Amino acid sequence: MLYKEVCLENYTNLPQAILNGANRIELCDNLAVGGTTVSKGVMGEAIKYTHEKNIPLVILVRARGGNFVYNDIELKIMEADILEAQAVGADAVCIGALTADDQIDYEAMETLIAAAGGMELVFNMAFDQLSLPAQKEAIDWAVEQGFSRILTHGGSSDTPIEGNFEHLKELIAYADGRITILPGGKITAQNAQAVADALNVKAVHGTKIL
Protein backbone atom coordinates (compact mmCIF):
# COMPACT_ATOMS: atom_id res chain seq x y z
CA MET A 1 0.00 0.00 0.00
CA LEU A 2 1.53 3.30 -1.10
CA TYR A 3 1.85 5.87 1.71
CA LYS A 4 0.65 9.26 0.46
CA GLU A 5 1.77 12.52 2.05
CA VAL A 6 -0.51 15.19 0.63
CA CYS A 7 0.69 18.78 0.50
CA LEU A 8 -2.25 21.11 1.09
CA GLU A 9 -2.67 24.87 0.95
CA ASN A 10 -4.52 26.16 3.99
CA TYR A 11 -7.34 24.21 5.69
CA THR A 12 -9.94 24.23 2.89
CA ASN A 13 -9.33 20.82 1.31
CA LEU A 14 -7.98 19.03 4.37
CA PRO A 15 -11.14 17.09 5.36
CA GLN A 16 -11.66 15.92 1.78
CA ALA A 17 -8.01 14.87 1.42
CA ILE A 18 -8.29 12.66 4.49
CA LEU A 19 -11.58 11.23 3.23
CA ASN A 20 -9.84 10.45 -0.08
CA GLY A 21 -7.07 8.49 1.60
CA ALA A 22 -4.26 10.85 2.63
CA ASN A 23 -1.93 9.10 5.07
CA ARG A 24 -0.16 12.27 6.20
CA ILE A 25 -0.68 15.99 5.56
CA GLU A 26 1.94 18.66 4.98
CA LEU A 27 0.22 22.00 5.52
CA CYS A 28 1.36 25.26 4.00
CA ASP A 29 0.07 28.48 2.50
CA ASN A 30 0.90 30.23 -0.78
CA LEU A 31 1.73 27.21 -2.93
CA ALA A 32 2.19 29.56 -5.90
CA VAL A 33 5.52 30.63 -4.35
CA GLY A 34 6.49 27.16 -3.18
CA GLY A 35 4.74 27.35 0.19
CA THR A 36 4.96 29.47 3.33
CA THR A 37 3.83 28.92 6.90
CA VAL A 38 0.10 28.98 7.63
CA SER A 39 -1.41 31.25 10.26
CA LYS A 40 -1.67 30.26 13.90
CA GLY A 41 -5.43 29.83 13.52
CA VAL A 42 -5.16 27.55 10.51
CA MET A 43 -2.45 25.55 12.24
CA GLY A 44 -4.55 24.99 15.35
CA GLU A 45 -7.71 23.92 13.53
CA ALA A 46 -5.81 21.65 11.15
CA ILE A 47 -4.03 19.89 14.00
CA LYS A 48 -7.31 19.43 15.87
CA TYR A 49 -8.96 17.85 12.81
CA THR A 50 -6.08 15.63 11.70
CA HIS A 51 -5.53 14.29 15.21
CA GLU A 52 -9.22 13.42 15.53
CA LYS A 53 -8.69 11.29 12.40
CA ASN A 54 -5.31 9.89 13.58
CA ILE A 55 -3.50 11.50 10.64
CA PRO A 56 -0.04 13.04 11.24
CA LEU A 57 0.37 16.73 10.36
CA VAL A 58 3.59 18.35 9.15
CA ILE A 59 3.89 22.14 9.20
CA LEU A 60 6.03 23.80 6.55
CA VAL A 61 8.06 26.52 8.26
CA ARG A 62 9.10 29.11 5.70
CA ALA A 63 8.93 32.86 6.21
CA ARG A 64 8.47 33.74 2.52
CA GLY A 65 8.72 32.47 -1.03
CA GLY A 66 11.83 32.84 -3.14
CA ASN A 67 15.18 31.47 -2.08
CA PHE A 68 16.09 29.72 1.16
CA VAL A 69 18.63 32.33 2.32
CA TYR A 70 17.18 33.95 5.42
CA ASN A 71 18.19 37.01 7.43
CA ASP A 72 18.05 37.23 11.22
CA ILE A 73 14.51 38.65 11.32
CA GLU A 74 13.19 35.90 9.04
CA LEU A 75 14.86 33.29 11.23
CA LYS A 76 13.21 34.79 14.32
CA ILE A 77 9.85 34.58 12.52
CA MET A 78 10.43 30.92 11.66
CA GLU A 79 11.65 30.16 15.16
CA ALA A 80 8.41 31.63 16.56
CA ASP A 81 6.35 29.61 14.07
CA ILE A 82 8.09 26.40 15.13
CA LEU A 83 7.40 27.15 18.79
CA GLU A 84 3.75 27.73 17.89
CA ALA A 85 3.58 24.47 15.92
CA GLN A 86 5.02 22.65 18.91
CA ALA A 87 2.62 24.37 21.33
CA VAL A 88 -0.48 23.34 19.36
CA GLY A 89 0.72 19.77 18.87
CA ALA A 90 2.03 19.48 15.31
CA ASP A 91 3.69 16.15 14.59
CA ALA A 92 6.61 17.53 12.57
CA VAL A 93 8.09 20.67 11.06
CA CYS A 94 9.56 20.90 7.57
CA ILE A 95 12.55 23.26 7.40
CA GLY A 96 15.50 24.25 5.24
CA ALA A 97 17.97 27.15 5.14
CA LEU A 98 20.89 27.79 2.80
CA THR A 99 23.79 30.19 2.44
CA ALA A 100 24.09 32.51 -0.55
CA ASP A 101 26.47 30.02 -2.23
CA ASP A 102 23.95 27.16 -1.99
CA GLN A 103 25.34 25.33 1.01
CA ILE A 104 23.41 24.37 4.14
CA ASP A 105 23.26 27.29 6.56
CA TYR A 106 24.21 25.20 9.56
CA GLU A 107 23.91 28.05 12.05
CA ALA A 108 20.39 28.88 10.88
CA MET A 109 19.37 25.24 10.82
CA GLU A 110 20.69 24.64 14.33
CA THR A 111 18.58 27.57 15.54
CA LEU A 112 15.47 26.07 13.97
CA ILE A 113 16.26 22.57 15.25
CA ALA A 114 16.69 23.94 18.77
CA ALA A 115 13.30 25.66 18.54
CA ALA A 116 11.71 22.35 17.51
CA GLY A 117 12.77 20.88 20.85
CA GLY A 118 12.67 17.23 19.84
CA MET A 119 9.82 17.42 17.32
CA GLU A 120 10.08 15.28 14.20
CA LEU A 121 12.20 17.09 11.60
CA VAL A 122 11.84 17.09 7.81
CA PHE A 123 14.35 18.71 5.43
CA ASN A 124 12.42 20.62 2.77
CA MET A 125 13.18 21.11 -0.93
CA ALA A 126 15.95 23.58 -0.19
CA PHE A 127 17.85 20.30 -0.45
CA ASP A 128 17.41 20.41 -4.24
CA GLN A 129 19.52 23.57 -4.49
CA LEU A 130 22.61 21.66 -3.31
CA SER A 131 25.14 19.97 -5.58
CA LEU A 132 25.24 16.16 -5.46
CA PRO A 133 28.35 16.05 -3.20
CA ALA A 134 26.71 18.63 -0.92
CA GLN A 135 23.50 16.58 -0.92
CA LYS A 136 25.40 13.54 0.28
CA GLU A 137 26.97 15.62 3.04
CA ALA A 138 23.49 16.94 3.86
CA ILE A 139 22.15 13.40 4.16
CA ASP A 140 24.93 12.51 6.64
CA TRP A 141 24.31 15.71 8.60
CA ALA A 142 20.53 15.26 8.64
CA VAL A 143 20.95 11.71 9.97
CA GLU A 144 23.21 13.02 12.75
CA GLN A 145 20.67 15.71 13.63
CA GLY A 146 17.82 13.23 13.84
CA PHE A 147 15.82 14.23 10.76
CA SER A 148 13.34 11.55 9.74
CA ARG A 149 13.20 12.35 6.02
CA ILE A 150 14.31 14.60 3.19
CA LEU A 151 11.80 15.91 0.68
CA THR A 152 13.28 16.09 -2.82
CA HIS A 153 12.31 16.32 -6.46
CA GLY A 154 15.74 15.09 -7.46
CA GLY A 155 16.36 18.10 -9.73
CA SER A 156 15.01 21.46 -10.80
CA SER A 157 11.33 21.94 -9.92
CA ASP A 158 10.38 22.48 -13.56
CA THR A 159 11.61 19.02 -14.64
CA PRO A 160 9.35 15.94 -14.75
CA ILE A 161 10.22 13.65 -11.88
CA GLU A 162 10.73 10.76 -14.29
CA GLY A 163 13.76 12.62 -15.66
CA ASN A 164 15.30 12.63 -12.17
CA PHE A 165 14.99 8.93 -11.38
CA GLU A 166 18.72 8.15 -11.67
CA HIS A 167 19.63 11.02 -9.37
CA LEU A 168 16.95 10.01 -6.87
CA LYS A 169 18.13 6.39 -6.97
CA GLU A 170 21.65 7.54 -6.14
CA LEU A 171 20.37 9.56 -3.16
CA ILE A 172 18.24 6.65 -1.93
CA ALA A 173 21.18 4.26 -2.24
CA TYR A 174 23.45 6.68 -0.38
CA ALA A 175 20.90 7.16 2.41
CA ASP A 176 20.84 3.36 2.72
CA GLY A 177 17.87 3.29 5.06
CA ARG A 178 19.41 5.74 7.53
CA ILE A 179 16.85 8.40 6.58
CA THR A 180 13.83 8.42 4.27
CA ILE A 181 14.25 10.07 0.88
CA LEU A 182 10.72 11.24 0.07
CA PRO A 183 10.13 11.98 -3.63
CA GLY A 184 7.87 14.95 -4.36
CA GLY A 185 6.99 17.42 -7.08
CA LYS A 186 5.21 16.56 -10.36
CA ILE A 187 3.76 13.42 -8.76
CA THR A 188 0.06 12.87 -9.42
CA ALA A 189 -2.56 10.21 -8.79
CA GLN A 190 -1.79 8.95 -12.28
CA ASN A 191 1.97 8.40 -11.88
CA ALA A 192 2.38 7.98 -8.09
CA GLN A 193 2.52 4.18 -8.09
CA ALA A 194 4.82 4.09 -11.12
CA VAL A 195 7.20 6.55 -9.41
CA ALA A 196 7.19 4.49 -6.23
CA ASP A 197 7.82 1.28 -8.17
CA ALA A 198 10.64 2.80 -10.23
CA LEU A 199 12.40 4.15 -7.14
CA ASN A 200 11.47 1.24 -4.85
CA VAL A 201 10.03 3.60 -2.24
CA LYS A 202 6.95 3.18 -0.08
CA ALA A 203 5.90 6.84 0.20
CA VAL A 204 5.42 9.83 -2.11
CA HIS A 205 4.59 13.50 -1.61
CA GLY A 206 2.51 15.87 -3.69
CA THR A 207 -0.40 18.25 -4.08
CA LYS A 208 -2.21 16.06 -6.63
CA ILE A 209 -1.49 12.51 -5.54
CA LEU A 210 -5.09 11.67 -4.62
C-alpha positions as CSV (number, residue, x, y, z in Angstrom):
1,M,0.0,0.0,0.0
2,L,1.5,3.3,-1.1
3,Y,1.9,5.9,1.7
4,K,0.6,9.3,0.5
5,E,1.8,12.5,2.0
6,V,-0.5,15.2,0.6
7,C,0.7,18.8,0.5
8,L,-2.2,21.1,1.1
9,E,-2.7,24.9,0.9
10,N,-4.5,26.2,4.0
11,Y,-7.3,24.2,5.7
12,T,-9.9,24.2,2.9
13,N,-9.3,20.8,1.3
14,L,-8.0,19.0,4.4
15,P,-11.1,17.1,5.4
16,Q,-11.7,15.9,1.8
17,A,-8.0,14.9,1.4
18,I,-8.3,12.7,4.5
19,L,-11.6,11.2,3.2
20,N,-9.8,10.4,-0.1
21,G,-7.1,8.5,1.6
22,A,-4.3,10.9,2.6
23,N,-1.9,9.1,5.1
24,R,-0.2,12.3,6.2
25,I,-0.7,16.0,5.6
26,E,1.9,18.7,5.0
27,L,0.2,22.0,5.5
28,C,1.4,25.3,4.0
29,D,0.1,28.5,2.5
30,N,0.9,30.2,-0.8
31,L,1.7,27.2,-2.9
32,A,2.2,29.6,-5.9
33,V,5.5,30.6,-4.3
34,G,6.5,27.2,-3.2
35,G,4.7,27.3,0.2
36,T,5.0,29.5,3.3
37,T,3.8,28.9,6.9
38,V,0.1,29.0,7.6
39,S,-1.4,31.3,10.3
40,K,-1.7,30.3,13.9
41,G,-5.4,29.8,13.5
42,V,-5.2,27.5,10.5
43,M,-2.4,25.5,12.2
44,G,-4.6,25.0,15.4
45,E,-7.7,23.9,13.5
46,A,-5.8,21.7,11.2
47,I,-4.0,19.9,14.0
48,K,-7.3,19.4,15.9
49,Y,-9.0,17.9,12.8
50,T,-6.1,15.6,11.7
51,H,-5.5,14.3,15.2
52,E,-9.2,13.4,15.5
53,K,-8.7,11.3,12.4
54,N,-5.3,9.9,13.6
55,I,-3.5,11.5,10.6
56,P,0.0,13.0,11.2
57,L,0.4,16.7,10.4
58,V,3.6,18.3,9.2
59,I,3.9,22.1,9.2
60,L,6.0,23.8,6.5
61,V,8.1,26.5,8.3
62,R,9.1,29.1,5.7
63,A,8.9,32.9,6.2
64,R,8.5,33.7,2.5
65,G,8.7,32.5,-1.0
66,G,11.8,32.8,-3.1
67,N,15.2,31.5,-2.1
68,F,16.1,29.7,1.2
69,V,18.6,32.3,2.3
70,Y,17.2,34.0,5.4
71,N,18.2,37.0,7.4
72,D,18.1,37.2,11.2
73,I,14.5,38.6,11.3
74,E,13.2,35.9,9.0
75,L,14.9,33.3,11.2
76,K,13.2,34.8,14.3
77,I,9.9,34.6,12.5
78,M,10.4,30.9,11.7
79,E,11.6,30.2,15.2
80,A,8.4,31.6,16.6
81,D,6.4,29.6,14.1
82,I,8.1,26.4,15.1
83,L,7.4,27.1,18.8
84,E,3.7,27.7,17.9
85,A,3.6,24.5,15.9
86,Q,5.0,22.7,18.9
87,A,2.6,24.4,21.3
88,V,-0.5,23.3,19.4
89,G,0.7,19.8,18.9
90,A,2.0,19.5,15.3
91,D,3.7,16.2,14.6
92,A,6.6,17.5,12.6
93,V,8.1,20.7,11.1
94,C,9.6,20.9,7.6
95,I,12.5,23.3,7.4
96,G,15.5,24.2,5.2
97,A,18.0,27.1,5.1
98,L,20.9,27.8,2.8
99,T,23.8,30.2,2.4
100,A,24.1,32.5,-0.5
101,D,26.5,30.0,-2.2
102,D,23.9,27.2,-2.0
103,Q,25.3,25.3,1.0
104,I,23.4,24.4,4.1
105,D,23.3,27.3,6.6
106,Y,24.2,25.2,9.6
107,E,23.9,28.0,12.0
108,A,20.4,28.9,10.9
109,M,19.4,25.2,10.8
110,E,20.7,24.6,14.3
111,T,18.6,27.6,15.5
112,L,15.5,26.1,14.0
113,I,16.3,22.6,15.2
114,A,16.7,23.9,18.8
115,A,13.3,25.7,18.5
116,A,11.7,22.3,17.5
117,G,12.8,20.9,20.8
118,G,12.7,17.2,19.8
119,M,9.8,17.4,17.3
120,E,10.1,15.3,14.2
121,L,12.2,17.1,11.6
122,V,11.8,17.1,7.8
123,F,14.3,18.7,5.4
124,N,12.4,20.6,2.8
125,M,13.2,21.1,-0.9
126,A,16.0,23.6,-0.2
127,F,17.8,20.3,-0.5
128,D,17.4,20.4,-4.2
129,Q,19.5,23.6,-4.5
130,L,22.6,21.7,-3.3
131,S,25.1,20.0,-5.6
132,L,25.2,16.2,-5.5
133,P,28.3,16.1,-3.2
134,A,26.7,18.6,-0.9
135,Q,23.5,16.6,-0.9
136,K,25.4,13.5,0.3
137,E,27.0,15.6,3.0
138,A,23.5,16.9,3.9
139,I,22.2,13.4,4.2
140,D,24.9,12.5,6.6
141,W,24.3,15.7,8.6
142,A,20.5,15.3,8.6
143,V,21.0,11.7,10.0
144,E,23.2,13.0,12.7
145,Q,20.7,15.7,13.6
146,G,17.8,13.2,13.8
147,F,15.8,14.2,10.8
148,S,13.3,11.5,9.7
149,R,13.2,12.4,6.0
150,I,14.3,14.6,3.2
151,L,11.8,15.9,0.7
152,T,13.3,16.1,-2.8
153,H,12.3,16.3,-6.5
154,G,15.7,15.1,-7.5
155,G,16.4,18.1,-9.7
156,S,15.0,21.5,-10.8
157,S,11.3,21.9,-9.9
158,D,10.4,22.5,-13.6
159,T,11.6,19.0,-14.6
160,P,9.3,15.9,-14.8
161,I,10.2,13.7,-11.9
162,E,10.7,10.8,-14.3
163,G,13.8,12.6,-15.7
164,N,15.3,12.6,-12.2
165,F,15.0,8.9,-11.4
166,E,18.7,8.2,-11.7
167,H,19.6,11.0,-9.4
168,L,17.0,10.0,-6.9
169,K,18.1,6.4,-7.0
170,E,21.7,7.5,-6.1
171,L,20.4,9.6,-3.2
172,I,18.2,6.7,-1.9
173,A,21.2,4.3,-2.2
174,Y,23.5,6.7,-0.4
175,A,20.9,7.2,2.4
176,D,20.8,3.4,2.7
177,G,17.9,3.3,5.1
178,R,19.4,5.7,7.5
179,I,16.8,8.4,6.6
180,T,13.8,8.4,4.3
181,I,14.3,10.1,0.9
182,L,10.7,11.2,0.1
183,P,10.1,12.0,-3.6
184,G,7.9,14.9,-4.4
185,G,7.0,17.4,-7.1
186,K,5.2,16.6,-10.4
187,I,3.8,13.4,-8.8
188,T,0.1,12.9,-9.4
189,A,-2.6,10.2,-8.8
190,Q,-1.8,8.9,-12.3
191,N,2.0,8.4,-11.9
192,A,2.4,8.0,-8.1
193,Q,2.5,4.2,-8.1
194,A,4.8,4.1,-11.1
195,V,7.2,6.5,-9.4
196,A,7.2,4.5,-6.2
197,D,7.8,1.3,-8.2
198,A,10.6,2.8,-10.2
199,L,12.4,4.1,-7.1
200,N,11.5,1.2,-4.9
201,V,10.0,3.6,-2.2
202,K,7.0,3.2,-0.1
203,A,5.9,6.8,0.2
204,V,5.4,9.8,-2.1
205,H,4.6,13.5,-1.6
206,G,2.5,15.9,-3.7
207,T,-0.4,18.2,-4.1
208,K,-2.2,16.1,-6.6
209,I,-1.5,12.5,-5.5
210,L,-5.1,11.7,-4.6
